[in-house]
Amino acid sequence: MPVNPADLIAGDELIPCVACDLECIVDQCHPLMDWMYQLAIVEHTEE
């Protein structure tokens, strides 16, 4: 199933995983966590 491009962007920021070449543990990835917090902030302010 195709990914909705809007799901890859939080505010002005593209999900960091797209260009990431690091091996990581998802729940310990600081760039991903920062991006998710940004996504939560954007969604909360739109309500």
N, C-alpha and C positions, 0 to 999 in steps of 0.2 A: 504494500500500500504506500503511495507517495506521501512524503512528509510535507506538511504545511509549512512554508517558509516563515510564517509569522511565529511558529513555535521555536524557531532557532534564534530569535532576537528578543532581547529584553531592553526596553528603552532604545538606545542607539547601539547596543552591544550585541554582536554575534556570539553565539555559544562558543566558548573557548575550545571545545573538543574538536571543532571542525578542522582546525589547523594544528592541533596538538600532536606532537610526535613522542611524547613521554609515556612511559608505562605508568599507570597509576591505579590506585584503589579509589573507586568512584566516591565513596563516602569520606575519603581523606584528601580529596583534590581541592586545594584552596581556590584556584581560579574558577572551578566549576561551582563551588559553594558561593563565592562572591557573585557570580553570574545569577545563581538562583535567588540570592537575597535581592539583587537588583530587580529580577523579574517579579518577586513578591511585592516589592515597593511600588513598581510601576502598576501592577494590577490593583493594589490597594488604593492608590491615588486616583485611579480611573473610576472607582465605585462611587 
